Amino acid sequence: MARTMTFNARKKDTREKIELGGLIVKAGLRYEKRALLLGALIETARRIRSDEGERSRLTAIGAEAFGNDGE
């Protein structure tokens, strides 16, 4: 039983990582260096924690991008 739960948890984690990688591709950043991507994500995380307006602005941009392709 525990083995099945571990397998399912790993499967779920893998699926989530694949989906997150897809966001990088969707944003047009597939060929950027990993260090740049991580730096951008860290900086964005800092900004959205301290600025609700920035969080809302970025959410709107993302929602529009998903809306443009039916996701």
Phi and psi restraints in degrees (value plus and minus 20) as a CYANA .aco file:
   2 ALA   PHI     -82.7   -42.7
   2 ALA   PSI     -54.8   -14.8
   3 ARG   PHI     -84.2   -44.2
   3 ARG   PSI     -60.8   -20.8
   4 THR   PHI     -84.9   -44.9
   4 THR   PSI     -61.1   -21.1
   5 MET   PHI     -84.1   -44.1
   5 MET   PSI     -60.3   -20.3
   6 THR   PHI     -85.2   -45.2
   6 THR   PSI     -63.7   -23.7
   7 PHE   PHI     -80.0   -40.0
   7 PHE   PSI     -66.1   -26.1
   8 ASN   PHI     -85.0   -45.0
   8 ASN   PSI     -58.8   -18.8
   9 ALA   PHI     -85.4   -45.4
   9 ALA   PSI     -61.7   -21.7
  10 ARG   PHI     -86.4   -46.4
  10 ARG   PSI     -59.8   -19.8
  11 LYS   PHI     -82.5   -42.5
  11 LYS   PSI     -63.8   -23.8
  12 LYS   PHI     -83.9   -43.9
  12 LYS   PSI     -62.7   -22.7
  13 ASP   PHI     -82.8   -42.8
  13 ASP   PSI     -62.7   -22.7
  14 THR   PHI     -82.6   -42.6
  14 THR   PSI     -64.3   -24.3
  15 ARG   PHI     -81.1   -41.1
  15 ARG   PSI     -62.7   -22.7
  16 GLU   PHI     -82.1   -42.1
  16 GLU   PSI     -62.4   -22.4
  17 LYS   PHI     -84.9   -44.9
  17 LYS   PSI     -58.9   -18.9
  18 ILE   PHI     -82.3   -42.3
  18 ILE   PSI     -64.0   -24.0
  19 GLU   PHI     -83.2   -43.2
  19 GLU   PSI     -61.2   -21.2
  20 LEU   PHI     -85.4   -45.4
  20 LEU   PSI     -58.0   -18.0
  21 GLY   PHI     -82.1   -42.1
  21 GLY   PSI     -55.9   -15.9
  22 GLY   PHI     -82.1   -42.1
  22 GLY   PSI     -51.8   -11.8
  23 LEU   PHI     -85.7   -45.7
  23 LEU   PSI     -57.1   -17.1
  24 ILE   PHI     -81.6   -41.6
  24 ILE   PSI     -64.5   -24.5
  25 VAL   PHI     -84.1   -44.1
  25 VAL   PSI     -65.9   -25.9
  26 LYS   PHI     -80.2   -40.2
  26 LYS   PSI     -53.6   -13.6
  27 ALA   PHI     -97.7   -57.7
  27 ALA   PSI     -24.8    15.2
  28 GLY   PHI      61.4   101.4
  28 GLY   PSI       4.3    44.3
  29 LEU   PHI    -132.1   -92.1
  29 LEU   PSI      -1.9    38.1
  30 ARG   PHI     -73.5   -33.5
  30 ARG   PSI     -58.6   -18.6
  31 TYR   PHI    -120.2   -80.2
  31 TYR   PSI     -11.1    28.9
  32 GLU   PHI     -98.1   -58.1
  32 GLU   PSI     135.7   175.7
  33 LYS   PHI     -87.5   -47.5
  33 LYS   PSI     125.2   165.2
  34 ARG   PHI     -79.7   -39.7
  34 ARG   PSI     -57.4   -17.4
  35 ALA   PHI     -82.9   -42.9
  35 ALA   PSI     -59.8   -19.8
  36 LEU   PHI     -84.8   -44.8
  36 LEU   PSI     -65.0   -25.0
  37 LEU   PHI     -81.7   -41.7
  37 LEU   PSI     -65.6   -25.6
  38 LEU   PHI     -84.2   -44.2
  38 LEU   PSI     -62.7   -22.7
  39 GLY   PHI     -80.3   -40.3
  39 GLY   PSI     -62.7   -22.7
  40 ALA   PHI     -84.1   -44.1
  40 ALA   PSI     -60.9   -20.9
  41 LEU   PHI     -87.8   -47.8
  41 LEU   PSI     -60.2   -20.2
  42 ILE   PHI     -83.5   -43.5
  42 ILE   PSI     -65.6   -25.6
  43 GLU   PHI     -82.4   -42.4
  43 GLU   PSI     -62.5   -22.5
  44 THR   PHI     -83.7   -43.7
  44 THR   PSI     -61.6   -21.6
  45 ALA   PHI     -79.1   -39.1
  45 ALA   PSI     -61.9   -21.9
  46 ARG   PHI     -83.3   -43.3
  46 ARG   PSI     -64.1   -24.1
  47 ARG   PHI     -84.8   -44.8
  47 ARG   PSI     -64.2   -24.2
  48 ILE   PHI     -94.4   -54.4
  48 ILE   PSI     -39.9     0.1
  49 ARG   PHI     -91.9   -51.9
  49 ARG   PSI     -49.8    -9.8
  50 SER   PHI    -128.8   -88.8
  50 SER   PSI     -24.1    15.9
  51 ASP   PHI    -161.6  -121.6
  51 ASP   PSI      79.5   119.5
  52 GLU   PHI     -84.0   -44.0
  52 GLU   PSI     -51.7   -11.7
  53 GLY   PHI     -83.6   -43.6
  53 GLY   PSI     -61.7   -21.7
  54 GLU   PHI     -85.8   -45.8
  54 GLU   PSI     -60.4   -20.4
  55 ARG   PHI     -78.7   -38.7
  55 ARG   PSI     -66.0   -26.0
  56 SER   PHI     -85.5   -45.5
  56 SER   PSI     -61.7   -21.7
  57 ARG   PHI     -82.1   -42.1
  57 ARG   PSI     -65.9   -25.9
  58 LEU   PHI     -89.3   -49.3
  58 LEU   PSI     -55.0   -15.0
  59 THR   PHI     -82.8   -42.8
  59 THR   PSI     -61.0   -21.0
  60 ALA   PHI     -84.6   -44.6
  60 ALA   PSI     -60.6   -20.6
  61 ILE   PHI     -82.1   -42.1
  61 ILE   PSI     -65.9   -25.9
  62 GLY   PHI     -84.9   -44.9
  62 GLY   PSI     -62.6   -22.6
  63 ALA   PHI     -81.7   -41.7
  63 ALA   PSI     -59.3   -19.3
  64 GLU   PHI     -84.6   -44.6
  64 GLU   PSI     -62.9   -22.9
  65 ALA   PHI     -82.2   -42.2
  65 ALA   PSI     -61.6   -21.6
  66 PHE   PHI     -87.1   -47.1
  66 PHE   PSI     -57.5   -17.5
  67 GLY   PHI     -86.5   -46.5
  67 GLY   PSI     -49.1    -9.1
  68 ASN   PHI     -89.5   -49.5
  68 ASN   PSI     -39.1     0.9
  69 ASP   PHI    -142.6  -102.6
  69 ASP   PSI      -6.9    33.1
  70 GLY   PHI      63.4   103.4
  70 GLY   PSI      -9.6    30.4
